[in-house]
Amino acid sequence: MSLFRVLLSIIFPPLAVIDKGCGSFIIVTILTAAGWIPGVIGALVILNKDSNS
């Protein structure tokens, strides 16, 4: 997980996960629409999950 991705997920969460697949993008977009903090947490979890694999 790069510093750029972390900053992007804090500023605009859906843009940080756009290349992780359609499902991840839709989930983070819905979470961001529900509230900014759930969107940031969702994006960070998705980015962290992919970096560990």
CYANA upper distance limits for C-alpha pairs under 8 A (distance plus 0.5 A):
  1 MET  CA      5 ARG  CA      7.06
  1 MET  CA      6 VAL  CA      7.65
  1 MET  CA     47 LEU  CA      6.86
  1 MET  CA     48 ASN  CA      6.94
  1 MET  CA     51 SER  CA      6.33
  2 SER  CA      6 VAL  CA      6.96
  3 LEU  CA      7 LEU  CA      6.71
  4 PHE  CA      8 LEU  CA      6.54
  5 ARG  CA      9 SER  CA      6.49
  5 ARG  CA     16 ALA  CA      6.30
  6 VAL  CA     10 ILE  CA      6.82
  6 VAL  CA     16 ALA  CA      8.31
  6 VAL  CA     44 LEU  CA      7.58
  7 LEU  CA     11 ILE  CA      6.72
  8 LEU  CA     12 PHE  CA      6.18
  8 LEU  CA     13 PRO  CA      6.98
  8 LEU  CA     15 LEU  CA      7.53
  8 LEU  CA     16 ALA  CA      5.99
  9 SER  CA     13 PRO  CA      4.48
  9 SER  CA     14 PRO  CA      7.70
  9 SER  CA     15 LEU  CA      7.65
  9 SER  CA     16 ALA  CA      5.57
  9 SER  CA     17 VAL  CA      8.34
  9 SER  CA     40 VAL  CA      6.29
  9 SER  CA     43 ALA  CA      6.46
  9 SER  CA     44 LEU  CA      7.22
 10 ILE  CA     40 VAL  CA      6.11
 12 PHE  CA     16 ALA  CA      7.48
 12 PHE  CA     40 VAL  CA      8.37
 13 PRO  CA     17 VAL  CA      7.54
 13 PRO  CA     28 VAL  CA      7.22
 13 PRO  CA     29 THR  CA      8.08
 13 PRO  CA     32 THR  CA      7.63
 13 PRO  CA     39 GLY  CA      6.37
 13 PRO  CA     40 VAL  CA      5.93
 13 PRO  CA     43 ALA  CA      6.15
 14 PRO  CA     18 ILE  CA      6.68
 14 PRO  CA     25 PHE  CA      6.21
 14 PRO  CA     26 ILE  CA      8.43
 14 PRO  CA     28 VAL  CA      6.06
 14 PRO  CA     29 THR  CA      5.98
 14 PRO  CA     32 THR  CA      8.16
 14 PRO  CA     39 GLY  CA      8.16
 14 PRO  CA     43 ALA  CA      7.66
 15 LEU  CA     25 PHE  CA      8.42
 16 ALA  CA     43 ALA  CA      7.44
 17 VAL  CA     21 GLY  CA      8.06
 17 VAL  CA     24 SER  CA      7.11
 17 VAL  CA     25 PHE  CA      6.33
 17 VAL  CA     28 VAL  CA      8.34
 17 VAL  CA     43 ALA  CA      6.94
 17 VAL  CA     46 ILE  CA      7.98
 17 VAL  CA     47 LEU  CA      7.65
 18 ILE  CA     22 CYS  CA      7.82
 18 ILE  CA     24 SER  CA      8.03
 18 ILE  CA     25 PHE  CA      5.93
 20 LYS  CA     24 SER  CA      6.76
 20 LYS  CA     25 PHE  CA      7.77
 21 GLY  CA     25 PHE  CA      6.86
 22 CYS  CA     26 ILE  CA      6.66
 23 GLY  CA     27 ILE  CA      6.63
 24 SER  CA     28 VAL  CA      6.62
 24 SER  CA     46 ILE  CA      7.90
 25 PHE  CA     29 THR  CA      6.52
 26 ILE  CA     30 ILE  CA      6.65
 27 ILE  CA     31 LEU  CA      6.69
 27 ILE  CA     42 GLY  CA      8.46
 28 VAL  CA     32 THR  CA      6.46
 28 VAL  CA     39 GLY  CA      5.83
 28 VAL  CA     40 VAL  CA      8.47
 28 VAL  CA     42 GLY  CA      6.44
 28 VAL  CA     43 ALA  CA      6.68
 29 THR  CA     33 ALA  CA      6.64
 29 THR  CA     39 GLY  CA      7.45
 30 ILE  CA     34 ALA  CA      6.75
 30 ILE  CA     39 GLY  CA      8.15
 31 LEU  CA     35 GLY  CA      6.74
 31 LEU  CA     36 TRP  CA      7.91
 31 LEU  CA     38 PRO  CA      5.95
 31 LEU  CA     39 GLY  CA      5.07
 31 LEU  CA     42 GLY  CA      7.74
 32 THR  CA     36 TRP  CA      5.33
 32 THR  CA     37 ILE  CA      7.74
 32 THR  CA     38 PRO  CA      6.72
 32 THR  CA     39 GLY  CA      4.52
 32 THR  CA     40 VAL  CA      7.81
 33 ALA  CA     39 GLY  CA      8.19
 34 ALA  CA     38 PRO  CA      7.87
 34 ALA  CA     39 GLY  CA      8.37
 35 GLY  CA     39 GLY  CA      7.05
 36 TRP  CA     40 VAL  CA      6.83
 37 ILE  CA     41 ILE  CA      6.70
 38 PRO  CA     42 GLY  CA      6.51
 39 GLY  CA     43 ALA  CA      6.60
 40 VAL  CA     44 LEU  CA      6.65
 41 ILE  CA     45 VAL  CA      6.63
 42 GLY  CA     46 ILE  CA      6.71
 43 ALA  CA     47 LEU  CA      6.59
 44 LEU  CA     48 ASN  CA      6.42
 45 VAL  CA     49 LYS  CA      6.49
 46 ILE  CA     50 ASP  CA      6.88
 47 LEU  CA     51 SER  CA      6.87
 48 ASN  CA     52 ASN  CA      6.92
 49 LYS  CA     53 SER  CA      7.30
